[in-house]
């Protein structure tokens, strides 16, 4: 399992989320409190938006707590929209290409969770990625496949339905070829204008996901765990929830991958 944090609002320094709070993302990389693995030291990454449509991207394999370059970057860079992630591998190698967030064009994406038995059908899942998107398949994670399948399903047109269909595809493959738990996820993704998040599980154990408006920062934070202990105002996104954040506010809708009929054939 992993931990992540995202932000949308008035520009702030990245460190205001990543390293300064008492239970910042760096602190969670050493001692998370709401996941199976308290240490998340298998790499980190941050994607941030500024003047260009495509996000900046910095990822590495070091533990977040020991990388001075991450702290230096977070101390200097300001952004009104960014995604950050610390990784605990569920099986794939510790490499830069396997670190989140992933980015394609204007989209960025990060994931916490697992697709049960993915290593048993990874080659088959890769075959489901269309030729025009396959050059973006740089690593070996289930998370990257999920992102590319969502792009294939139409993130640009309908982020909710595209992500539902991608999740439904991988969950169906896990049920057919993998093991339990078939799907557990909390995800965050952005097109550079809006920030989206979802929480879902095929069983009763959905990874934690919170969101909160800050009057001080004039922005939204979406996190795996609250950034300060005993801080008021954090709302728990319910399992099966899809959160949309924009400059006009927040909206929570149902996230129901099971409503889609999925063809298990690949390419597909």
Beta strands, then each sheet from edge to edge (+ up, - down):
strand 1: 3-13
strand 2: 44-48
strand 3: 56-60
strand 4: 78-86
strand 5: 102-104
strand 6: 107-114
strand 7: 184-190
strand 8: 195-201
strand 9: 210-214
strand 10: 219-223
strand 11: 235-236
strand 12: 241-246
strand 13: 249-254
sheet 1: 3+ 2- 4+ 1- 10+ 9- 11+
sheet 2: 5+ 6- 7+ 8- 12+ 13-
end
